[in-house]
Amino acid sequence: MTGHFECSSPMVNRLFQNIVWTQRANFISVPTDCPQRDERLGWMGDTQAFIGTAAYNADIQAFMTKWLIDVRDAQRPDGEFSNVAPRAAHTAGGVAAWGDAGVICPWTMYQFYNDKRLLEQSYDSMAAWVEYCRKNSSELVRPDHGFGDWVAMVYTPKDVIATAYFARSTKITADAARVLGKEADCKKYDKLFEQIKAAFNGAFVSKDGKIQGDTQTCYVLALAFELLPKEKKPLAVARLVDDIKARDNHLSTGFLGSSELLGVLSENGHNDLAYKLLLNETFPSWGFSIKHGATSIWERWDGWTPERGFQRPGMNSFGHFAFGSVGEWMFERVAGIGSFKPGFKTIHIAPSPAAGITWARASYRSIHGRIAAEWKIEDGKLKLNVAVPANANAAISFPAEKFEDVYVVGEPLHVDRHYEVYGKPTIVVTAGTYSFEMPWKSDDGE
């Protein structure tokens, strides 16, 4: 185990424990979707949604390196990735988001472990999948008859999802080519990404920013995968926020939308709303299952409800890690531990507090050593402690309005240079431990 997280909310602490135990129950030989029924297989869509959280929780480098051999072995000559790896029992493939795991997972592993060898081993299969998607699309709009946004509360058109993931895999493959020095491929896939982006907007996005389906998931994927032109981003954000508020601050997303939802809100000026979704205890929410005694992550938001009891037994897992993907946002946004460079060589410490949580602390044992961030709000101040390991540095983005608000041991912070990253005053530090404080006014005015 490499990650630890806790905060002032007992419910969120229980959620983190549930995420960890559901991962431990399923990361045995292959990342299974659930440990308790005959479907116990290496489902690709679940894994790509959860892999960021999984890598914070535990050292999964050897585990995923082995599984990605299974993924490549299961790929067919035409580039089609399977829906499960190894391709056993369930032999189908080519499904959006599930097949895209063959691209997303190697890239995520590179981000966490700076392992170019794994990227090199997977590169040809990544490129083959992109070509498969291109050939199985119509003017770069990819039809799909797969699983969609699995177990979502609201249906999102599958061709919207498939085209969005086609674009994402293409962009990742371009980035991988860039890392590996494949300049011609990089240019080819950069160009293809822009063409898919144009096709996505032409097919699904109206002038007023409305995306076909008009669901939380369609806006989340378009924003997370950078598919919208600059002028339509705020329109899409507004529609996403309006939909959440119309549901009394509740989500409607499934496996795919939920994995990106809170990050999209935080990145687009609605961090407070992301916290509301995290802290909800009414249906549908993470807290709802915990309020009713969950000690692991459920497959369905409505796996059990007071009104109807249990969902149908044929498909109602209570040990399914996919909705645990929220853990990545908890590490990166609540506690504030992220990375600017692969392998956490340059760490990004950027806690984003909001109403409902008054303190949080987390640590992550990276390949360079232990990273830690801890903050608490008391007496009108936010106090932040940071630990940066040897052979690494960190950009610390403060949750303060301006640089002059940041103090060290009661004295104003003095540095040669400071920056602004994502609208936050930021400094760069080398290895060591640091303590800061700054004025804080909570959302409720206290």
N, C-alpha and C positions, 0 to 999 in steps of 0.2 A: 504494500500500500504506500502511496506517495502523497496523497492529499488529505487535508483535514479542513473542515469548515464548521463554524458555529456562530450563532448570533443571538440577539436578544429575544427572538421569537421561538418558543418551544415547538410550535408547529413546524416551522422551517427547519429546525434542528432534526425533528423526526423525519421530515422529508428527505434530508440529506442522508440520514441513516438508512432509510428505505431504499434510496438510490444505490448506496454502496452494497447493501445486502442482496439486492436484486441483481446487480452486476456479478457479485461473487457466486450467486446461484447459477448463473448462465455462462460465465466465461470459463468453460471446462472443455478443452480440446478445440472447440469452435464456439463463436459467440451465438448461442442458441437464443431463440426468441422467448422461450419459456422452458422451465425444467420439468414440468409436471404432466405433460400430456403427449399424445403420439405425434404431435407436430414438432417435436423437439429437434429443430434443424437450424442451420446457420443462415437465417434470413438476412438478406443483404440490406434491405431498406431500413430495418430496425437498427442495424449496426452503423450505417452511415449517419443516421440521425443522432446516435448516442456516442459516437467515437470520441468526440472532444471531451465530453464529461468523463468517459472511461479513462482517458489518458491523464486527466487531472487526478482521478481517484487512485490509480494504480500504474505500476510500470508494466505496460502492455506491449513493449517493443518486440520481445521475442514471440509472445503469443500472437500478435497481429502479423508479424513477419511470416510465421508458419501458416496462418489462415489465408494470407494473401497468395500463397502458393496454391491453396485449394481454389481460391477465386480464379486465378489464371488457368489452372488445370481445367476448370469447368467452362471456360470460355470456348465457344464454338469457332470454327474457322472463319465464319463471316463476321466475327467481332461481337456476337451476341453474348453478353454476360448472363449467367443464370440468375434466378430469383433467390436461390439458396446455394451455399457453397459449404461442403462439396455438393455436387449436383446429384443428390440421392433422394429417392422417394418422390419429391416434387421436382419434375424434370423440365418444367417450363422456364422461359427466360425472356429477356428483352424488355422488361417492364421499367418504365421511368421511375427514378429514385432508387429502385432496387438494383437495377443494372448499373446505375451511376455510382454505386458504392465502389465499383472497381476502379473508379477515378478518384473519388472523394477520399476514400480511406488511405491510399498511399500518400496523397498530398497532406492529409492531416498528420500522418506519422512523420512526414518530413518536417512539418511545422513544430512538432513537439520534440523530435529527437535529432533533427538535422542529419538524417540518414539518407545521403544521396544514393547509396547502393540500392536501397529498397526502391527509390524513385526510378533508378535506371532499370531495375528488374521489372518494374510494372509499366514502364513508359510505352513499350510497343503495344501492350494490351489496352492501355488507356487510349492510344491513338486509334486502335482498331475499333474500340467502342464508339468513339466519336464518328468514325466513318460509317459504322453500322447505323447510327442514329441519322446521319445525313442521308444515307441511301433509303432509309425507311421513314422519310418525311416527304411532305408535299410543299415545295417552295419554302423549305426550311421550317415549316410548321409540322410538328411531330404528332400524329394521332397516337392514341394510346388506349388500350383496353385492359389496363392493369388494375392496380389496387387503389389508385388515386391517393387522396389524403386519408389514409386508413383510419377508420373509426372516428372521423370528424363528426361534429354535431350538425354540420351543414355541408352539402355537396359542392365541391369545386370542380369545374369541367376538367376532364382528364387531359385534353389536348393543351390546355393552359399550363398544367403542371408539367407535362412531358416536354413541351417546348422550353419552358423555364429551365428544367434540369439539363436539357440538351445544351442550352447556352452555358450553364454553369460548368458542365464537364468540359466544354470546349475552352472556356476561359482558364480553367485549371490546367488543362493540357498545354495551353500556350505558356502558362507560368512555369510548368515543369520543363518545357523545352528551353525556356529562358535560363533556368537554373542549370540545366545540363549542357548548355552551350550549343543547342541546336537552333541556330539563328533562322534558317529557312523555315523550319517547322513553326517556330515562334511567330514569324510574320504571317504564315498561312493560317494558323489558328486564331491569331488576333483579328485577322480580316474576317474569318468565318464567324467569330463571336459577334462582330459588329453587324454582319449580315443577318444572323439569327435574331439579334436584338431588334433590328429593323423589321424583320418578319413578325416578331412577337407583337410589336407595337401596331403594325399594320393590320394584323389579324384580330387582336384582342383589346386594344386600348383606344378609347374614344378621346375626342379633343378635350373633354372636361376631366380626363384622368380616370374615368370609370373603366375598370377591367372586367372583361366578360366573366360572369359568375357573381361578381360583386360580393365576394366573400373575404373574410379576414385572411384566409390562406392565399388567395390570389394576389392580394396587395403585399403580404409579407414576403412571398417568394420573389415578386417583381422588384421589391426594394432591396431585399437581402442579396439578390444576385445581380444587382446594378443593371437592370433591364430598361429603366425608364429614362427619357430625356430630362434634363435639368428642370425644365419648366413644369413637368408633370409630377415630379416627386412630391412636392408639397400637397398637390391635389390628392394623390394616392394616400399619403399619410393622413390627411384629413378624413378621407373616406374610411380608412382603417379605424381611426380613433372614434369616429361617429358610430361605426358598427358596434364597437366594444361598449361604448356608453349607452347605446340603444338596448343593449343586453344587460343593462345595470352592472356595467363593468365586469363582464364575464367573457371568456374566450369561447370560440366555436371550432377551434382547430383540431386536426388529428395529428398523426405522427409527424408529418412533414411540416405543417404550419407551426406546430407547437415548438419545434426545435429552433426556429428562427424568430418567433414572435416577440419575446421580451427584448432580445437584442435589437431588433428593428425599432421598437418603441424607444429604448434608451438612446439609440444613435440618432433619433430624429426628434429629440426635444420632449419626449413624453416618458421620462424615467419614472415619474410619479405614478403613471398609469401602469407601468410594468410592475411596480411594487404592489399595487392594488391587486393585480392578477395573481401575483405570487402569494399574497396573504389571504386571498379569498378562502372561505371555508364553506361556501354554499355552492350548490351544483350549477354548472360543471367547473371543477377546479381541483388543483392538487390537494388543497386543504380539506376538501369534502371527504375524500377517502380516509384521510388521517383522522378527521373528526369521528368517523365511524369505525376506527380501530385498525386501519391498515398498517401493517409492518413491512410491506413491500410495495412495489409499484404495480398498479393495475394496468391491464391492457386497454380497458374501456373506461371512459369517464363514468358510464352508467353500469359498471360491473355489478353494483348493487345500489339500489335506492330504496328509501323507506316506502315509496308508493308502489313499486312493482316487485321488490325483492331482487333476486338474482337474474342477470341476463341469461340468455339461452345457454345451456351447458355445453353445447357443441363448440362454442367459441367464446370463452369467458375466462381468460387467464388472470390470475392474481400475482403472477411473478414475471412481469414483462417489462424490460428496462427502457423501452422507447420513450415514454413520457418523462423518464428521468433525465432526458437531454437538457432540462432546465438547469441542471447542475453546472453546466459550463458557464451559463450567465451568472449564476451565483458566485462562482470563483472570480469571474472577470469583472463583473459590475458591482455586485454587493461588496465583496471583499476587495476587489480591485487588482487581481493578479492576472496579467496577460503578458503577451510577448510581441515585440516589434521585429525580432529576427528569429529564424529557425533555431530550435534548441534552447530558447530563452537566453541567448547570448546578450541581447539587449532586452531587458524586461520592461514592461509597461505597468507601472503601479498607478491605477486610476480608479479609486473607489468612488461610487456614485450613490451616496446616501439619499434616502427619501423617507417620508412619513411612514411609520409603522415599525421601523427597526432603529434602535438607538445605539447599538454597537454590533460589530462583526469582526471576526478574525479568521484568517485562513493561512495555510502554509502549503507549499508544493515542493517536493524534493525533485528538482530538475536534474538534468545530466551535469549541470555545473554546481549543484548543491542546493541547500534549502533556501527557498524564497518565502518571506512572511510579510503579511500586511495585517494591521490591526487598527481599528478606529473606534472611537466612542464619542458620544455627544453628551456633554454635561456643562452646566453653568454657562450656557450660551456660547460654548466653544466646541469645536470639533478637534479632537486630538488624534494624531495619526503616527503610528510607529511602523517602520519599514526595516526589513533585513534583506540585504543584497549579498549573494554568495561570491566567493573568490572567482576571478577570471570572467566576471560578468559586470555589466553596468546596468543602470536603470534610468528610464525617464519617469519622473514622478509628476503626474498631473493632479494638481490639488483641486478639491471641490470648493474653490473660493472664487469670489468675483474678480479679484485682481491680485497680482503678485504681492503688492504691498501689505495685503492682509495676512500673509503667512509669516509665522514667528517660529524661532527655535529657542527653547528654554527662556522664554520671555523677551527675547531680543529679536528685532526684525531680521529676516533672512537676507543674507548678503551673498550673492554669487556673481561671477563675472558675466554670465549670460543667462537669460531666461527666455522661454519660448511660449508659444500658445499652441496647444495640441487639442483638437476637437473643442475649441472654445475655452479650454482650461489653462490657467497659468502652469507652466511646466519647467522643471529643471532636470539636468542630467547629473547623476552621481555615480561614483565607483563603488566597489564592494565595501560593506560596512553596515552599521545599524544607525538609524536616524529617527529623530522624534520631532514632530511639528505640531503646531496648533494654529487655529484660525477661527475667526468669529463664525457663528452658525445661527441661522434663524430657520427653524423648522417650518414645514408647510402649514402647520396650524397656528403659526405666529408665536409659538413659545420658544 
